[in-house]
Amino acid sequence: MAVHTSVMKRARQNKKERQRNRIWKSRIKTAQSRIEDALTNKEAAALEGLYREYCSLIDKAVSKNVIHRNNASRKKTQLAQRLHSLPPSK
């Protein structure tokens, strides 16, 4: 570890930011797994709300520079394609 105060401060800031990013990425993964569970259990009623929540989390993560906007767009598009490929519910 360096002795310079600016380097030590930067290391502290990086640690805090890494923790924040991990929290956001964990939230995104949790929302995605909830959607996956709803897909396997064929809970069509819950999918729309879960998808809206998922998109909201991703957009907030982009605004906080946790993930890149192209990555976010790709995630949302891939999931939307899976949801639209489902047979219509009765």
ZABAVO-193506 format. One line per 10 residues: their letters; for each residue x, y, z of N, C-alpha, C. Coordinates in steps of 0.001 Angstrom, whole numbers, plus 500000, padded with zeros to 6 digits. Atoms other than C-alpha are relative to their C-alpha. Example, Ala and Ser with C-alpha at 12.3 -4.5 7.8 and 13.67 -1.06 7.14 Angstrom:
! residues 2
as	500890 498810 500000 512300 495500 507800 500900 501200 500000 ~ 499180 498810 499940 513670 498940 507140 499230 501090 500730 .
END
This chain:
! residues 90
mavhtsvmkr	500845 498824 500000 500000 500000 500000 500884 501230 500000 ~ 499221 498775 500099 501262 503435 499115 499823 500857 501257 ~ 500014 499160 498818 501987 506041 501712 499320 501339 499715 ~ 500592 498710 500346 500552 509022 499822 498548 500072 500466 ~ 501353 499852 499472 497386 510368 501379 498952 499947 498894 ~ 500967 500014 501099 495693 510847 498002 499734 498574 499527 ~ 500163 501400 500416 496289 507177 497138 499158 499251 501026 ~ 500772 500669 498951 494899 506037 500477 498528 500427 499924 ~ 501371 499509 500123 491821 508244 500036 499326 499350 498792 ~ 500556 500614 501205 491296 506892 496509 499631 498540 500269 .
arqnkkerqr	500284 501397 499663 491467 503339 497883 498734 499896 500844 ~ 501229 499988 499190 488800 504170 500491 498778 500261 499133 ~ 501121 499672 500876 486570 505727 497842 499650 498829 499084 ~ 500234 501159 500870 487009 502726 495537 499273 498894 500752 ~ 500638 501045 499198 486011 500387 498338 498517 500297 500204 ~ 501396 499606 499809 482810 502337 499053 499205 499835 498708 ~ 500687 500078 501292 481908 502539 495367 499796 498548 499575 ~ 500113 501422 500330 482563 498825 494878 498854 499363 500786 ~ 501103 500518 499187 480163 498061 497744 498654 500446 499438 ~ 501248 499497 500583 477471 500293 496215 499667 499273 498708 .
nriwksrikt	500232 500684 501272 477908 498682 492808 499551 498556 500230 ~ 500386 501384 499704 477658 495193 494302 498551 499923 500462 ~ 501388 499977 499530 474387 496119 496006 499052 500128 498820 ~ 500869 499804 501157 472862 497373 492749 499982 498779 499093 ~ 499947 501185 500862 474067 494379 490752 499259 498833 500638 ~ 500726 501050 499300 472675 492052 493394 498497 500201 499870 ~ 501426 499705 500161 469285 493797 493220 499518 499617 498605 ~ 500365 500326 501376 469251 493395 489445 499901 498492 499815 ~ 500011 501466 500129 470115 489702 489654 498819 499385 500736 ~ 501145 500504 499245 467436 489143 492292 498709 500218 499222 .
aqsriedalt	501205 499719 500795 464793 490823 490139 499929 499079 498798 ~ 499977 500890 501163 465887 488753 487165 499633 498574 500409 ~ 500330 501360 499564 465667 485518 489144 498524 499882 500377 ~ 501441 500021 499720 462157 486459 490310 499205 499829 498712 ~ 500673 500140 501293 461127 486826 486680 500176 498587 499467 ~ 499750 501374 500449 462749 483487 485840 499089 499023 500743 ~ 500887 500868 499215 460790 481842 488666 498553 500128 499530 ~ 501369 499795 500480 457552 483397 487432 499807 499360 498632 ~ 500087 500643 501317 458316 482128 483928 499860 498488 500133 ~ 500063 501450 499849 458888 478570 485103 498695 499558 500647 .
nkeaaalegl	501266 500334 499343 455763 478626 487290 498785 500472 499208 ~ 501064 499517 500893 453752 480205 484453 499034 500951 500710 ~ 500796 498986 499308 452550 483113 486591 499951 501255 499119 ~ 500063 498906 500969 451563 485451 483757 499562 501311 500643 ~ 500510 498781 499370 449792 487913 486055 501125 500793 500658 ~ 498927 499322 499275 452945 488702 487987 501114 500489 499088 ~ 498864 499689 500873 455266 488980 484990 500082 501478 499629 ~ 499957 498607 500443 454262 492473 483895 500552 500910 501095 ~ 499501 499194 498893 454852 494000 487318 501473 499744 500288 ~ 498601 500341 499764 458106 492142 487769 500902 500586 498920 .
yreycslidk	499203 499446 501091 459329 493245 484359 500153 501513 500156 ~ 499919 498548 499776 458484 496889 485145 500995 500324 501106 ~ 499068 499794 498890 460374 496637 488432 501443 499768 499542 ~ 498680 500347 500528 463337 495015 486644 500548 501148 499145 ~ 499570 498902 500868 463494 497787 484007 500317 501243 500818 ~ 499758 498846 499139 463264 500435 486711 501345 499872 500710 ~ 498717 500217 499324 466174 498915 488625 501169 500186 499039 ~ 498919 499882 500976 468278 498703 485488 500224 501459 499617 ~ 499858 498590 500359 467550 502304 484531 500652 500805 501124 ~ 499373 499304 498870 468489 503488 488011 501484 499653 500095 .
avsknvihrn	498591 500414 499962 471723 501477 487865 500788 500719 498915 ~ 499327 499262 501075 472577 503138 484548 500231 501444 500426 ~ 499861 498603 499596 471957 506576 486012 501081 500175 501062 ~ 498963 499941 498973 474363 505750 488839 501334 499444 499505 ~ 498779 500512 500637 477010 504411 486401 500449 498662 500568 ~ 499659 501341 499522 476839 500901 487831 500200 499079 498809 ~ 499843 500769 501230 476316 499319 484413 499909 500956 498816 ~ 500003 499179 501208 476747 500664 480895 498611 499997 499376 ~ 501350 499885 500564 473660 501864 479055 499727 498971 498918 ~ 500201 501030 501025 474206 499435 476169 499755 498637 500643 .
nasrkktqla	500204 501241 499259 474448 496568 478633 498576 499944 500540 ~ 501358 499928 499465 471197 497697 480241 498974 499782 498897 ~ 500919 500139 501117 469468 497974 476896 499948 498550 499532 ~ 499934 501400 500424 470615 494484 475944 499254 499095 500971 ~ 500687 500814 498994 469368 492994 479217 498484 500142 499891 ~ 501436 499759 500080 465944 494615 478899 499412 499399 498718 ~ 500490 500512 501276 465574 493649 475233 499921 498485 500004 ~ 499996 501464 499978 466529 490017 475762 498866 499464 500859 ~ 501073 500460 499134 464083 489639 478611 498634 500288 499379 ~ 501265 499660 500662 461320 491416 476684 499696 499007 498884 .
qrlhslppsk	500207 500985 501063 461825 489035 473767 499530 498672 500566 ~ 500446 501251 499363 461466 486063 476095 498562 500103 500463 ~ 501365 499828 499510 458298 487494 477600 498993 500040 498844 ~ 500909 499908 501141 456765 488241 474193 499881 498684 499242 ~ 500060 501288 500700 457556 484757 472925 499095 499005 500729 ~ 500890 500884 499258 455298 483233 475590 498640 499906 499311 ~ 501358 500089 500552 451947 481901 474445 499052 500889 500808 ~ 500909 499102 499259 449079 484262 475349 499242 499241 501075 ~ 500719 500635 498875 447394 483552 478674 498508 500085 499749 ~ 501444 500068 500189 443718 482675 478859 499270 501013 500837 .
END
